[in-house]
Amino acid sequence: MKLFNNVLVVTSLFLSASAFAHVGLSSSMPPNGAMLSQAPTTLELTFTAPVRLVKLTMQDEKQQSVPLTLPSSAASQAEFSFALPALNAANYTVNWMIMGDDGHKMKGNMSFMLHDSGMNTRSAPPMTMEHETSEHTAHQ
């Protein structure tokens, strides 16, 4: 009986971890790795399943933070959109941390570059799917 209980516990842990391990960023706007000539007005993150966004930061290559406001709702959702202030020409990195319904946290990042010519207009390029990096973290 003890062996059965151990197998049951290990199996349930494996299934919950493997189910959540596939949740990640499916797309973003601007796309990961994009080289933009026009400044985007919004940052959009789309995940493969509903999650809670626990942390979100955006910085340029000089580590200067760009102000972003997290949603006030703790409800899980798959799509998030944030208004961006006027951006200067720079390389930007967005770091995110999400939490699934099972309490597991994952973090990842995406980046894009805004060229000098992007300082005069604020429309975003067409959306494309890109591969974003993510890593799984233990309960924190």
C-alpha positions in Angstrom: 0.0 0.0 0.0 2.9 2.4 0.8 4.4 1.7 -2.6 1.1 2.5 -4.3 0.8 5.8 -2.4 4.3 6.8 -3.3 3.7 6.0 -7.0 0.4 7.9 -6.9 2.1 11.0 -5.3 5.0 10.9 -7.9 2.6 10.5 -10.8 0.4 13.4 -9.7 3.4 15.7 -9.2 4.8 14.7 -12.6 1.4 15.3 -14.4 0.9 18.7 -12.8 4.4 19.9 -13.5 4.4 18.6 -17.1 1.0 20.2 -17.8 2.2 23.6 -16.6 5.7 23.3 -18.2 4.0 23.9 -21.5 2.5 27.2 -20.6 4.5 30.1 -21.8 4.5 33.2 -24.0 3.0 32.3 -27.4 3.3 35.8 -28.9 4.1 39.3 -28.1 3.7 42.7 -29.7 6.2 44.0 -30.5 7.5 40.5 -31.5 10.5 39.1 -29.7 13.7 40.2 -31.5 11.9 42.8 -33.6 13.9 45.7 -35.0 11.3 48.6 -35.1 11.5 51.8 -37.0 8.3 53.1 -35.4 7.6 53.3 -31.6 4.9 50.9 -30.4 2.1 52.4 -28.3 1.3 49.2 -26.5 3.0 46.1 -25.2 0.9 42.9 -25.7 1.7 39.5 -24.2 -0.2 36.4 -25.1 0.3 33.2 -23.2 -0.6 29.7 -24.2 -3.1 29.3 -21.3 -4.7 31.6 -18.7 -2.2 32.7 -16.1 -1.8 35.3 -13.4 0.9 37.9 -14.2 2.9 38.2 -11.0 5.7 40.5 -12.2 6.5 42.6 -15.3 9.4 44.9 -15.9 10.7 46.6 -19.0 14.2 48.2 -19.2 16.4 49.7 -21.9 20.1 48.7 -22.4 21.1 51.3 -19.7 18.9 49.5 -17.2 16.5 52.5 -17.1 13.0 51.2 -16.2 9.9 51.9 -18.4 6.8 52.3 -16.2 4.2 49.6 -16.7 1.1 49.0 -14.6 0.1 45.5 -13.7 -3.6 44.6 -14.0 -5.5 45.1 -10.7 -7.4 41.8 -11.2 -5.9 38.6 -9.8 -8.0 36.6 -12.3 -6.2 34.4 -14.7 -6.1 35.4 -18.3 -4.2 34.6 -21.5 -3.8 38.1 -23.0 -2.4 41.2 -21.4 -2.0 44.7 -22.9 -0.1 47.6 -21.5 0.0 51.2 -22.7 3.6 52.3 -23.3 5.0 55.8 -22.8 6.9 57.5 -25.6 10.1 55.4 -26.1 13.5 56.6 -27.1 15.7 54.7 -29.6 17.1 51.8 -27.6 17.2 48.1 -27.0 14.4 47.1 -24.6 14.0 43.9 -22.6 10.7 42.8 -21.0 10.9 40.4 -18.1 7.8 38.6 -16.9 6.8 36.1 -14.2 3.5 34.2 -14.4 1.8 31.8 -12.0 -0.5 29.0 -13.1 -3.6 27.9 -11.2 -1.5 25.2 -9.5 0.8 27.8 -8.0 3.8 27.0 -10.1 5.7 30.1 -11.3 7.5 30.6 -14.6 9.5 33.5 -15.9 10.8 34.5 -19.2 11.7 37.5 -21.3 11.5 39.0 -24.7 13.3 42.0 -26.3 13.0 44.4 -29.2 15.0 47.3 -30.6 13.7 50.8 -31.6 15.8 52.7 -34.1 16.3 56.5 -34.2 13.6 56.9 -36.9 11.0 55.5 -34.5 10.9 58.6 -32.3 8.6 60.5 -34.6 5.7 58.0 -35.0 4.0 55.5 -32.7 2.4 52.8 -34.7 3.3 49.1 -34.3 4.4 46.7 -37.0 2.1 43.7 -38.1 2.0 40.9 -35.5 4.1 37.8 -36.0 4.7 34.8 -33.9 8.2 34.5 -32.4 9.9 32.1 -29.9 10.3 33.6 -26.4 12.5 32.2 -23.8 11.1 30.9 -20.5 12.2 29.0 -17.5 10.3 27.2 -14.9 10.9 28.1 -11.2 9.9 26.3 -8.1 7.4 27.7 -5.7 8.7 30.9 -4.2 
